[in-house]
Amino acid sequence: MAFLAIVVGLAGGVGAVGFRYLINFVQTLGYGSADELLDVVQNIPWVVRIIVPALGGLLVGLLVYFFAREAKGHGVPEVMEAVALKGGVIRKRLVVVKSLASAICIGSGGSVGREGPIVQIGSAIGSSVGQFLNVSPDRMRTLVGCGAAAGIAATFNAPIAGSMFALEIILGDFGLATFSPIVISAVTATAVSRHYLGDFPAFIVPHYELVSVWEFPLYISMGFFCAFIAFAFIKTLYRVEDLFDAFVFPEYLKAVVGGLILGVAGMAFPHILGVGYGAIDLSLVQKISWWLLLLLIVIKIMATSITIGSGGSGGIFAPSLFLGAMAGGFFGVVVHAIFPGITASPGAYGIVGMGAVVSATTHGPLTAILMLFEMTGDYKIILPLMITCIISSLAVRWLLKESIYTLKLIRRGVDIREGREVNILKSIKVGDVMNSSVETVPENMGLEAFSRMVSKSKYNSFPVTGANGRLTGILSFNDYSEAIFNDDLKDLIIARDIATKKVVTVTTEDNLFLALERITQKDFSIMPVVSPEDHLKLEGVLTRRDIIGAYDKAVIKKSLFTKADT
């Protein structure tokens, strides 16, 4: 496994470096230079600023729509879904499509990050290696995690943070068998990245110092502030996505509209274009005014939401860092003006703010803490960073249970916390599985007749119906056995007298997960299925065996489909 981890790490590192060069190539084609986009766009005609993002949106829309729909958006949720529900299997073509789509989107000015795409690309590489060698599902998932770790590690020159991202967010597994190969991949990818790009931090890191212990309450307050920013970002992103989904327009052309809007906004605020690392550096060295810091938070949230919501391809990690730098910088300016004697420079608060917003959006405080610590290399930052990241993460969880990644899956009806079984069962309707040939018991049936019926039937429970055929109860063999021993009354008792009147039912439109939950709670062998419009109109019955059989067929079908699609 260690050898495979090295292979995935090498491939992931090369992929990350190649992806950087591909972005630079696209940017050079569009804007004439591969330098920092913030500097480049200020020296080109306004027409180019509008046309290039729109043209990029057109190319991205066509690539995603016709070749790989999962390449749309920020990519990490798709990897999480593959790990949780598909045994780590990711389509091989995704490596090429995601690389091209995201490079075009970012290089043309899309307000997204390169970290999400490289996680998806690295994960697809790991999955491809696993598929080629036909490894077990557990090893496949580990290789996917290795690819994700390699991508983050190579991008930020931060092997510890890359490892933690894969373990905390992608896999949710800190076991030694998983931890070791992921660390090996992250270290390998970092070595590759440093060889080609040099050993430099991702951002200009200002000097940090904790001036006074009285700053800790201020950092706690900033944690809540950053949580609010993260909450606004998550809600806006998916609200804008819903608006574009409802927009009656060819799917592959929606990104053109997003690109046009972005280009217009970029004329006034070029800071929002591309990954935004140039603007982050300016905020950390205090070269952006307090009012622009505050304004850029709002503009960046909208810009990223429009880019992704319209169909663009790119990550949310860099935008989260951007928002954190602006929020922390603004907060630092305010508190430094009020308490100049006991507070550090605004740039120090900007560094901590970056970690806080990342922690809140991803629900990954460990990743955020270790990433910012690796980038600064300063132990003194660790205490404020820890408390701010934890506060922001807890606060946003109180406002929104899901992270920016898991919420995307929830919106699709996929809950990775519940596991593979739940999601498969939720995808199957009761009406597709139920037995329509129902053996019913009339209300006035005597015990002798019921005894003969039970002896000939494969069921031991039966729906009880009235004269009009409507459901009035359910009668089990246990109910019958209790009544049959009463010699005085057994000849007088009819089905209606001993049947359970409060019947637990499901409708034809309900899913099998709900049906299994109800049938298990009540310990029934069968469950009546009724019409969604009329809960007394009997449509069929459902047994546990029916549910298990349908699940097994769905698993086999899904497995065959996945193999054929890779």
C-alpha angles and dihedrals in degrees: 000000000000090000092051089048089055091049092051090044092052092047092044092049092048089045092053092049092045090049090054091052091047091053090049090050093053091045091051091052092049103037104017097245140063093211123114105310093225090063095040101052094052090067101048132083117275091239090062091050089059101037099048097058090044092050089047089052091053094053093045092049092052094046095049097041097049104031114025123359091189089066088075117101131006099327103217096094089056090054091048090051092049091051095046102039110015103045090251094300112151125174112260093222089064090078091064099036095046092046093052097040095048094042090053092045095049096037092052091052105271110165095238140101133253094223097078093050093047089050089054092043093048091046091050089051091051091047092049091053090050093048092049091053093038093230125178120276091253092053090043090057091048091052090050088053089049090055092049092049091048092053096051093041093052094044097051099026085238115124095174093052091046091053093047092048091056094045099041103036109019104036106013087212126118097176118137093242089059099034098056101056091042092055090047091052093047093050092046093050091048090053090052092048093049091049093057104027103027132243100289133134116253092241141027101268115206123211112281130207136160102231098187141359085239087075091073094077087049092052089049089053090049089053089062091045092052091047089057090050091050091047091051090048095052095045094045093048095057094038090056090045089055090050092053091045089055091046107108099227136110107288095228092053099051092086088060089061090047090050092052092051090047092049092053091049090047091059090068098029111030088168090082096059120102123349091329098224091136091057090046090055091050092052093048092053090044099246095133121078120242094248092051090049089056093044093049090058090062095040094048093050090053094042094052092043091052093046094051097031093054092054105275123148121233146093135277096216096087093044088052090052089047092051091046093051092049094043093046092045092051092046090048093052091052098047092042090054091050098038106023094159099055104034135080124233119292089250090065090055089047091059092050091044090057090059093044096055093044089050092050098046096044099032085229108123094161092055092048094047095048094043095054091042091053092048094051099034087205118127092198090071094057099084098050089040093053096048094044094047093047093047093048092047093049093044095051091046087057089053097038125016095203130066122232087264102045093042089063089055093045089054087058092050094256119128107183091187090066094052139229096301096056095050094048092049091048090055094059123077122222091230090063093055108031125108108245093193099087125189104211132186118223114230092241097050113127125228095254092055090045090051091056090047093052093049091057099040131086089217129075096197128055137188113246116222135191128228091281092052094251121141114262104160148322128262124202133190088249090059089050095048092054093052098042093068092060099092094185096056107025094094091051099044120098130188094266091060097059102027121112106252100195099070121191108218143170129212128235089252096054120100128245093248090063091044093051091047092053097042091050095047092053095035092230123162091211136019125207115238115214138185116274089229097045117030092195095054106098114221102168145305134269128207133193088248090057090053095047092046093051091048093051092050091049092051092051092046092049092048093051091046092050093051092048091049097053 
